[in-house]
């Protein structure tokens, strides 16, 4: 990977695992991501992240809600990516 070239390696489909459940009002803050309430009482946010800036923006929104981030992982490439 070449650094300083737009961080194209960051884009993809991401999964964010949060402690607790997000109510509908808070979940709307994560436009473009699907919020799923798990039986375990946790919330899973899944969806496309375009680039490093969007990734940090999502992490900032998670922090701003007061939710505890339990984990994050890239689970696949976006459509049209190799």
C-alpha positions in Angstrom: 0.0 0.0 0.0 1.3 3.4 -0.9 0.7 6.0 1.9 -0.3 9.5 1.0 -2.2 8.4 -2.1 -5.8 8.9 -0.8 -6.1 6.0 1.6 -8.0 3.9 -0.9 -7.3 0.8 1.2 -9.7 2.0 3.8 -12.9 1.8 1.8 -15.1 -1.2 2.2 -17.9 -2.7 4.1 -17.4 -2.3 7.9 -19.0 -3.7 11.0 -19.1 -1.8 14.3 -20.2 -3.7 17.4 -21.6 -1.4 20.2 -22.6 -2.1 23.8 -26.3 -1.7 24.4 -29.0 -0.8 21.9 -29.4 2.4 19.9 -32.9 3.9 19.8 -34.3 4.8 16.4 -33.4 8.5 16.8 -29.8 7.8 17.5 -29.6 5.1 14.8 -30.7 7.7 12.2 -27.4 9.5 12.8 -25.6 6.6 11.0 -27.1 7.3 7.6 -26.0 4.6 5.1 -25.4 2.0 7.8 -27.8 -0.7 8.9 -28.4 -0.8 12.6 -29.3 -4.3 14.0 -30.2 -5.0 17.6 -28.7 -8.3 18.7 -30.3 -10.8 21.2 -27.2 -10.2 23.4 -28.3 -6.6 23.9 -25.6 -5.2 21.7 -26.0 -3.3 18.4 -24.3 -4.0 15.1 -23.8 -1.2 12.6 -23.0 -2.5 9.1 -22.4 -0.7 5.8 -20.1 0.9 3.3 -17.4 3.3 4.3 -16.0 5.3 1.4 -12.6 6.3 2.7 -10.6 7.1 5.8 -12.4 10.4 6.4 -15.8 8.6 6.5 -14.4 6.0 8.8 -13.2 8.6 11.3 -16.5 10.4 10.9 -18.4 7.3 11.9 -16.1 6.7 14.9 -16.7 10.3 15.9 -20.5 9.8 15.7 -20.2 6.6 17.8 -18.2 8.5 20.4 -20.7 11.4 20.4 -23.6 9.1 21.1 -21.9 7.9 24.3 -22.0 4.3 23.0 -19.2 2.0 23.9 -17.4 0.6 20.8 -16.7 -3.1 21.4 -15.1 -3.8 18.1 -14.8 -2.7 14.5 -13.7 -4.7 11.4 -13.7 -4.5 7.6 -15.7 -7.4 6.4 -15.5 -6.9 2.7 -14.8 -4.7 -0.3 -17.3 -2.3 -1.7 -19.0 -3.3 -5.0 -16.8 -2.5 -7.9 -13.6 -3.0 -5.8 -11.1 -5.8 -6.3 
